[in-house]
């Protein structure tokens, strides 16, 4: 039994459930055993229920009769659709930055991009971490409060899934972000948005490829 020693226990439970999904141990339609998860992680049922509320908000699970929770349906088509929406929302944020670029924001984005390019080629977890940091910095700078809330809620599971993928190389990630940042520097809001949406589609295909390879979903 693994005992969690983290302040945000409910978030740890979220990570556990998402990992179970990504590894194919929980599949669409499967019921989540609250007591079983609590026992496995060495926590009380309360943070597990709190985690299920977060997962329901992210569209990962749904609660039905008698408050039972089940894994929502997902396949290649639904993942592409979800990443498409996330790309559009993120595209609005980067487009707003491009209208009036802030030098401090640009310096921060370039710093993270340089760090990504300098990371070891096989440090996949670090690549995805920096990639996520770049997107979040763009969202903080360019999104309205309501849009930031939508991006946080809509993108949580998708960003987590992207970080599990190792199919995209460091250079592919860096080049994709560089296109967005270059468009922002040029003040081209349309190009910035389009590049961000293109990057979201690439992320979708990487996640789908990973899940297909693991036998969790079929390619479609």
Secondary structure, 3 states (H helix, E strand, C coil): CCCCCCCCHHHHHHHHHHHHHHCCCCCCCCEECHHHHHHHHCCCHHHHHHHHHHHHHCCCEEECHHHCEEECCCCHHHHHHHHHHHHHHHHHHHHHHHHCCCHHHHHHHHHHHHHHHHCCCCCHHHHHHHHHHHHHHHHHHHCCHHHHHHHHHHHHHHHHHHHHCCCCCHHHHHHHHHHHHHHHHCCCHHHHHHHHHHHHHHHHHHHHHHHHHCCCCCCC
